[in-house]
Amino acid sequence: MTTPIRTHRPVHVLSLFDGMSCGRCALGPDIPLVYYSSEVCPDALSIAAKNHPSNIPLGDVRFWRGWDVDLSRIDLVLCGSPCQDISRAGKGAGLEDGERSSLFFVACEILEEVKKKNPDVEFLFENVVPSKADLEVMSNTLGVQPVRVNSSLVSAQMRDRLYWSNFHFEPPEDKGVVLQDILEPGYYATRDKSYCIDANYGKGTNFRRFFFCGSRTLVLEDGYTPGCMTKETANGVMHEEGNRWRKLTPLEVERLQTLPEGYTEGVSDGKRYKMLGNGWTVDVVKHILSQSNTIKGFRE
């Protein structure tokens, strides 16, 4: 006898800094959703609308008091606030002084207002690993300590991130995916995992940056092995030997971020790389959210 599926009202999700709606991808198609999306990037909004036409756009988080949203009905708050000012690769302005990363506090203000109206609301906040001082502020403001998860567990990308939530979750098991697994034909990877893809990846890379600086992944043409090089001669070797290399394609980066293939099609490659670099690794977030009480209720 088949167990009847439990009937629920839709899950009401408020996604702050939603980008191209990686959070909605992680929730999957099987759960009925009312999905509110706060985002300002036109390209990200267009890609999200293409893939999720039922999203309800809200605009800029700074004007949240004017949103037409019943916060008492919100079941889940997702947030991936800007990291540029707290990232080790960024400008280093810091959490409180940085113009973009300080928007974290706006997100926390919104979360607190939702909590007042629905004390059972769950949340998941994601960000880079910041300085010790910024980490302490973020964790104290949210009232929980983060769990550190590297996307390398579920994909071929080294992407070290922190996840704060008010529900318990265990990190995913290692799937053993390597970079060669996600490449299009004709090229090979010289290492098992890609370096972290950032929003500037589309601007290019070179031998020196890849082999000696540990950033900006590239792959080599099948059958080609670079000649001997040093940090100083690397880019000369790259050009003298015929440019038999390339950066990852947008399709390959979609695979690194465990998005559906073709998800970001519809804008220029440069814009695709930027969105993908700013996005979430979907399978990490999918794994985490599967352990939330809200989502488990739909699985039982």
C-alpha positions in Angstrom: 0.0 0.0 0.0 1.4 3.4 -1.0 1.7 5.9 1.9 -0.3 9.0 1.0 1.7 12.2 0.5 1.1 14.7 3.3 -0.6 17.9 2.2 1.0 21.2 3.1 0.6 24.8 2.2 3.4 26.1 0.1 6.7 27.0 1.8 7.2 30.7 1.8 10.8 31.6 1.2 12.4 35.0 1.4 15.7 35.0 -0.4 18.0 38.1 0.2 20.7 38.9 -2.4 19.0 36.1 -4.4 21.2 36.5 -7.5 20.1 34.1 -10.2 18.1 32.1 -7.6 20.5 29.3 -6.8 18.6 28.9 -3.6 15.5 28.0 -5.5 17.4 25.5 -7.6 18.6 23.9 -4.3 15.0 23.6 -3.1 14.1 21.7 -6.2 10.9 21.3 -8.2 9.0 19.0 -5.9 8.2 21.4 -3.1 5.4 24.0 -3.6 6.9 27.4 -3.0 6.0 31.1 -2.7 9.5 32.5 -3.4 10.3 36.1 -2.7 13.5 37.3 -4.4 15.4 40.4 -3.3 17.9 41.2 -6.0 19.1 44.3 -8.0 21.3 43.0 -10.7 19.4 43.1 -14.0 21.3 40.2 -15.6 20.7 38.0 -12.5 17.1 38.9 -12.5 16.7 38.0 -16.1 18.3 34.6 -15.7 16.2 33.9 -12.6 13.0 34.9 -14.4 13.9 32.6 -17.3 14.4 29.6 -15.0 11.8 30.5 -12.3 9.1 32.6 -13.8 7.0 32.4 -10.6 9.6 34.2 -8.5 8.2 37.3 -6.8 10.8 40.1 -7.2 11.2 42.6 -4.3 14.1 44.8 -5.3 16.7 46.3 -3.1 17.0 45.0 0.5 17.6 48.5 1.8 13.9 49.3 1.1 12.5 46.3 2.7 10.1 48.2 4.9 8.1 49.0 1.8 7.8 45.4 0.6 4.3 44.0 0.1 5.1 40.8 2.0 3.4 39.2 5.0 6.5 38.4 7.0 4.5 36.2 9.4 4.1 33.7 6.7 7.8 33.4 5.9 9.1 29.9 6.7 12.6 30.1 5.5 15.1 33.0 5.0 18.0 32.6 2.7 20.9 35.0 2.4 24.2 35.3 0.7 25.2 38.9 1.3 28.0 40.5 -0.7 31.5 39.3 0.4 33.8 41.7 -1.5 34.8 43.8 1.6 35.4 40.8 3.8 36.9 38.4 1.3 40.7 37.8 1.5 40.7 38.4 -2.3 38.7 41.6 -1.9 39.5 45.2 -0.9 39.6 44.5 2.8 37.4 47.3 3.9 35.8 45.0 6.5 32.3 44.1 7.5 31.3 47.4 9.1 33.1 49.8 6.9 32.6 48.1 3.5 29.8 49.6 1.5 28.6 46.2 0.1 29.4 43.8 2.9 27.8 46.0 5.5 24.5 45.1 3.9 24.8 41.9 6.0 23.4 44.0 8.9 20.4 45.0 6.7 19.7 41.3 6.1 20.0 40.6 9.9 17.5 43.4 10.6 15.1 41.8 8.1 15.6 38.4 9.8 14.9 39.8 13.2 11.6 41.4 12.0 10.6 38.0 10.5 11.4 36.3 13.8 9.1 38.7 15.7 6.2 37.7 13.5 7.1 34.0 13.1 9.5 32.7 15.9 9.7 29.3 14.1 11.2 30.7 10.9 14.4 28.9 9.8 17.3 30.6 8.1 20.5 29.9 6.2 23.2 32.5 5.7 26.2 31.9 3.5 29.5 33.8 3.1 33.2 33.5 2.6 35.6 32.9 5.5 36.3 36.4 6.8 38.8 37.7 9.3 38.5 36.5 12.9 37.0 39.9 14.0 34.4 39.9 11.2 33.5 36.3 11.9 32.9 37.0 15.5 30.6 39.9 14.7 28.7 37.9 12.1 28.2 34.9 14.4 27.2 37.1 17.4 24.7 39.0 15.3 23.1 35.8 14.0 23.3 34.1 17.4 24.8 30.9 15.9 28.2 29.6 14.9 28.7 28.6 11.3 29.6 25.3 9.7 32.5 25.3 7.3 31.8 23.4 4.1 34.0 23.2 1.0 32.2 22.7 -2.3 34.9 20.3 -3.2 32.9 17.6 -1.4 30.2 17.7 -4.0 31.9 19.2 -7.0 35.2 19.7 -8.7 35.8 23.1 -7.3 37.6 24.3 -4.2 35.1 26.7 -2.7 35.5 27.2 1.0 32.4 28.8 2.6 30.7 29.3 6.0 27.0 28.5 6.6 25.0 29.9 9.5 21.7 28.3 10.3 19.3 27.8 13.2 18.8 24.1 12.4 21.3 21.4 12.7 22.9 19.9 9.6 25.8 17.7 8.8 28.2 18.5 5.9 27.8 16.3 2.7 30.0 13.3 2.1 32.7 13.5 -0.5 31.4 12.5 -3.9 34.9 12.2 -5.3 34.2 14.5 -8.3 37.3 15.7 -10.1 37.8 18.5 -12.6 38.4 16.1 -15.6 34.8 14.8 -15.0 33.2 18.1 -16.0 35.4 19.1 -18.9 34.2 19.3 -22.5 36.1 17.1 -25.0 39.6 18.0 -26.2 41.2 19.3 -23.0 42.6 17.9 -19.8 43.0 19.1 -16.3 46.4 19.2 -14.5 44.8 18.9 -11.1 41.9 17.3 -9.5 40.0 20.4 -8.4 39.4 23.8 -9.8 40.4 26.9 -7.9 37.5 28.9 -6.6 35.6 30.6 -9.5 35.1 34.2 -8.7 33.1 37.0 -10.4 36.2 38.1 -12.3 37.0 34.7 -13.8 35.8 35.8 -17.2 38.6 38.4 -17.4 41.0 35.6 -18.1 44.0 33.8 -16.7 47.5 32.8 -17.6 50.2 30.3 -16.8 51.8 32.4 -14.1 48.6 32.9 -12.3 47.5 29.3 -12.6 50.7 27.4 -12.0 52.5 29.7 -9.5 49.8 31.9 -7.8 47.1 29.3 -7.1 44.2 31.1 -8.8 42.2 31.3 -12.1 42.0 27.7 -13.3 42.8 26.8 -16.9 42.9 23.5 -18.8 45.3 22.3 -21.5 44.7 20.9 -25.0 44.9 17.1 -25.2 48.4 16.0 -26.0 50.1 19.3 -24.9 52.5 19.5 -22.0 54.0 22.9 -21.3 57.8 23.4 -21.5 59.9 24.1 -18.4 59.0 27.4 -16.8 59.5 29.5 -13.8 57.3 32.1 -12.3 59.0 34.8 -14.4 59.0 32.8 -17.7 55.6 31.1 -17.4 53.6 33.5 -19.6 56.3 33.6 -22.2 56.1 29.8 -22.5 52.3 30.0 -22.7 52.4 32.2 -25.8 55.5 30.8 -27.4 54.0 27.3 -27.4 50.9 28.3 -29.3 48.3 29.2 -26.7 47.2 25.5 -26.4 45.1 26.3 -23.3 41.9 27.9 -22.3 39.9 28.9 -19.3 36.8 26.9 -18.3 33.7 27.4 -20.5 30.5 28.8 -18.9 29.0 25.3 -19.3 31.9 23.8 -17.3 31.5 26.5 -14.6 27.8 25.7 -14.4 28.8 22.1 -13.7 31.3 23.3 -11.0 28.4 25.1 -9.4 26.2 22.0 -9.9 23.6 24.1 -11.8 21.5 22.6 -14.6 23.4 22.8 -17.9 22.5 26.0 -19.8 21.0 27.6 -16.7 22.9 30.9 -17.4 22.3 31.0 -21.1 20.7 34.2 -22.4 23.4 36.8 -21.5 27.0 37.3 -22.6 29.7 34.9 -21.4 31.3 37.6 -19.3 28.0 38.1 -17.5 27.6 34.4 -17.1 31.0 34.1 -15.4 30.2 36.9 -13.1 26.9 35.4 -12.0 28.4 32.0 -11.6 31.3 33.4 -9.5 28.8 35.2 -7.3 26.5 32.2 -7.0 26.1 29.3 -4.6 27.2 25.7 -5.2 23.6 24.3 -5.5 24.3 20.8 -4.3 25.9 22.1 -1.1 22.8 24.2 -0.3 20.5 21.4 -1.4 22.1 19.1 1.1 21.9 21.6 3.9 18.3 22.5 3.3 17.3 18.9 3.1 18.0 18.7 6.9 15.9 21.8 7.8 12.7 21.1 9.7 10.7 23.0 7.1 11.9 20.9 4.2 12.0 17.6 6.0 8.3 18.1 6.7 7.6 17.8 3.0 9.8 14.7 2.7 8.0 12.7 5.4 
